[in-house]
Amino acid sequence: MRPMFARFTAIALLCLCSCAATPAAAPAGAPATITFRKVFKLSFPEFVEIKITQAGQASADIRQLDEDSSPETFELSPQLVAKIFQLADQLHDFNGVNLDTHRRIANLGEKTFIYQKGTENHETHFNFTADPAATQLLDLFEGLARQQNDLSNLTRAMHYDPLGVNDALERLEGDYNNKLFPEPQHLLAPLDQLAANEKFLTIARERARTLASRIRAAQP
């Protein structure tokens, strides 16, 4: 009996050690995160990083490379989050995917797509891609970066540079006219605040009021 008991004890200890050495898997319900990063020296901005979780949390870090990181959180609709993750799924969550055309094309900035979920981590880098799904995903992230940058410039001017508000608003309106914003409805709150505040120039208030009306009229 003793040899059998000793053999059983040794097997049990081996099983325990094996379990302890195995890294814990990510919880099945852990939200995935997709990150877009673009580094383009001597441009403005030089650095863009947007992170979006499957739960709908989003952040944007847009700056020059010599500036400190200061991500800003923002909102996304469930529909846009689903679209972004759907496109990533078409690209196999960037696992072993080579998106670059590898042709002689001018430097357009190094772009990176990253998929993370628990210990799972995949990423791909490219300068220019012709892949349809990757192009759609890139357009969405570039549009979100432009939307957040224009919004930050406007709100900053509203707080610190009232005379510069109309210039910031003019740039924002131009990008809206060019259909660069994935979700322009998120601009409505600051536009309404601007239109209602008499400390700003009349031309800026009228421009903000008109643009807000156009955004509302275009909503489904």
DAVEN-V397125 format. One record per residue. N is the residue number from 1. RES is the residue in three letters. NEAR is the number of other ideal C-beta (glycine too) atoms within 12 Angstrom. Layout:
n=N res=RES near=NEAR
n=N res=RES near=NEAR
This chain:
n=1 res=MET near=7
n=2 res=ARG near=8
n=3 res=PRO near=9
n=4 res=MET near=10
n=5 res=PHE near=11
n=6 res=ALA near=12
n=7 res=ARG near=13
n=8 res=PHE near=14
n=9 res=THR near=14
n=10 res=ALA near=14
n=11 res=ILE near=14
n=12 res=ALA near=14
n=13 res=LEU near=14
n=14 res=LEU near=14
n=15 res=CYS near=14
n=16 res=LEU near=13
n=17 res=CYS near=12
n=18 res=SER near=11
n=19 res=CYS near=12
n=20 res=ALA near=11
n=21 res=ALA near=10
n=22 res=THR near=11
n=23 res=PRO near=10
n=24 res=ALA near=11
n=25 res=ALA near=11
n=26 res=ALA near=16
n=27 res=PRO near=11
n=28 res=ALA near=9
n=29 res=GLY near=10
n=30 res=ALA near=17
n=31 res=PRO near=22
n=32 res=ALA near=31
n=33 res=THR near=33
n=34 res=ILE near=45
n=35 res=THR near=34
n=36 res=PHE near=43
n=37 res=ARG near=29
n=38 res=LYS near=34
n=39 res=VAL near=25
n=40 res=PHE near=24
n=41 res=LYS near=16
n=42 res=LEU near=13
n=43 res=SER near=18
n=44 res=PHE near=17
n=45 res=PRO near=29
n=46 res=GLU near=21
n=47 res=PHE near=32
n=48 res=VAL near=37
n=49 res=GLU near=33
n=50 res=ILE near=43
n=51 res=LYS near=36
n=52 res=ILE near=42
n=53 res=THR near=23
n=54 res=GLN near=26
n=55 res=ALA near=19
n=56 res=GLY near=24
n=57 res=GLN near=21
n=58 res=ALA near=37
n=59 res=SER near=27
n=60 res=ALA near=38
n=61 res=ASP near=31
n=62 res=ILE near=37
n=63 res=ARG near=25
n=64 res=GLN near=19
n=65 res=LEU near=21
n=66 res=ASP near=11
n=67 res=GLU near=13
n=68 res=ASP near=10
n=69 res=SER near=17
n=70 res=SER near=15
n=71 res=PRO near=21
n=72 res=GLU near=24
n=73 res=THR near=19
n=74 res=PHE near=31
n=75 res=GLU near=25
n=76 res=LEU near=34
n=77 res=SER near=21
n=78 res=PRO near=17
n=79 res=GLN near=16
n=80 res=LEU near=31
n=81 res=VAL near=29
n=82 res=ALA near=19
n=83 res=LYS near=26
n=84 res=ILE near=41
n=85 res=PHE near=31
n=86 res=GLN near=19
n=87 res=LEU near=31
n=88 res=ALA near=38
n=89 res=ASP near=21
n=90 res=GLN near=21
n=91 res=LEU near=32
n=92 res=HIS near=19
n=93 res=ASP near=30
n=94 res=PHE near=36
n=95 res=ASN near=19
n=96 res=GLY near=12
n=97 res=VAL near=26
n=98 res=ASN near=19
n=99 res=LEU near=30
n=100 res=ASP near=22
n=101 res=THR near=16
n=102 res=HIS near=13
n=103 res=ARG near=12
n=104 res=ARG near=9
n=105 res=ILE near=14
n=106 res=ALA near=9
n=107 res=ASN near=16
n=108 res=LEU near=20
n=109 res=GLY near=28
n=110 res=GLU near=24
n=111 res=LYS near=35
n=112 res=THR near=32
n=113 res=PHE near=45
n=114 res=ILE near=30
n=115 res=TYR near=34
n=116 res=GLN near=25
n=117 res=LYS near=27
n=118 res=GLY near=17
n=119 res=THR near=13
n=120 res=GLU near=18
n=121 res=ASN near=19
n=122 res=HIS near=25
n=123 res=GLU near=27
n=124 res=THR near=33
n=125 res=HIS near=24
n=126 res=PHE near=32
n=127 res=ASN near=24
n=128 res=PHE near=22
n=129 res=THR near=29
n=130 res=ALA near=17
n=131 res=ASP near=23
n=132 res=PRO near=14
n=133 res=ALA near=27
n=134 res=ALA near=31
n=135 res=THR near=22
n=136 res=GLN near=22
n=137 res=LEU near=41
n=138 res=LEU near=35
n=139 res=ASP near=24
n=140 res=LEU near=35
n=141 res=PHE near=39
n=142 res=GLU near=30
n=143 res=GLY near=32
n=144 res=LEU near=42
n=145 res=ALA near=40
n=146 res=ARG near=33
n=147 res=GLN near=40
n=148 res=GLN near=42
n=149 res=ASN near=31
n=150 res=ASP near=36
n=151 res=LEU near=36
n=152 res=SER near=30
n=153 res=ASN near=29
n=154 res=LEU near=39
n=155 res=THR near=27
n=156 res=ARG near=19
n=157 res=ALA near=28
n=158 res=MET near=33
n=159 res=HIS near=19
n=160 res=TYR near=14
n=161 res=ASP near=20
n=162 res=PRO near=22
n=163 res=LEU near=15
n=164 res=GLY near=21
n=165 res=VAL near=34
n=166 res=ASN near=26
n=167 res=ASP near=22
n=168 res=ALA near=35
n=169 res=LEU near=38
n=170 res=GLU near=23
n=171 res=ARG near=26
n=172 res=LEU near=39
n=173 res=GLU near=30
n=174 res=GLY near=18
n=175 res=ASP near=29
n=176 res=TYR near=34
n=177 res=ASN near=17
n=178 res=ASN near=16
n=179 res=LYS near=14
n=180 res=LEU near=26
n=181 res=PHE near=33
n=182 res=PRO near=34
n=183 res=GLU near=30
n=184 res=PRO near=35
n=185 res=GLN near=28
n=186 res=HIS near=31
n=187 res=LEU near=40
n=188 res=LEU near=27
n=189 res=ALA near=21
n=190 res=PRO near=35
n=191 res=LEU near=38
n=192 res=ASP near=20
n=193 res=GLN near=23
n=194 res=LEU near=38
n=195 res=ALA near=28
n=196 res=ALA near=17
n=197 res=ASN near=20
n=198 res=GLU near=12
n=199 res=LYS near=16
n=200 res=PHE near=30
n=201 res=LEU near=25
n=202 res=THR near=16
n=203 res=ILE near=18
n=204 res=ALA near=35
n=205 res=ARG near=26
n=206 res=GLU near=19
n=207 res=ARG near=29
n=208 res=ALA near=37
n=209 res=ARG near=25
n=210 res=THR near=21
n=211 res=LEU near=36
n=212 res=ALA near=31
n=213 res=SER near=17
n=214 res=ARG near=21
n=215 res=ILE near=27
n=216 res=ARG near=17
n=217 res=ALA near=13
n=218 res=ALA near=18
n=219 res=GLN near=15
n=220 res=PRO near=7
